[in-house]
């Protein structure tokens, strides 16, 4: 069927928060690095996880359990897959966006805490 306004809203906020989760995840990984090269290599882990999450949805058959919409990054991939095949549920989309917001908050907090532990020697 046609995509509804609610589904477009979920997709819009999903794209915003998935981008924020990626930035926060890369910032967290980089906060552990000592050099730029090390930070770049660590950020590749995030990219690989995203690719795996996207590929995993291509192998899903039937209805996904509600818990799948709680798994960060994978949940947005599942929602988008369901949206494009025509059976995305708004409730699952809301769960997805809330999960992404919480994940962003947790990753940002962890990054701030990790940077706070840095000792600056002058």
Secondary structure, DSSP 8 states (H G I E B T S, - for coil): ----HHHHHHHHHHHHHHHHHHHHHHHHHHHT-SSHHHHHHHHHHHHHHHHHHHHHHTT--S---GGGGGSTTHHHHHHHHHHHHT---HHHHHHHHHHHHHHHHHHHHHHHHHHHT-----
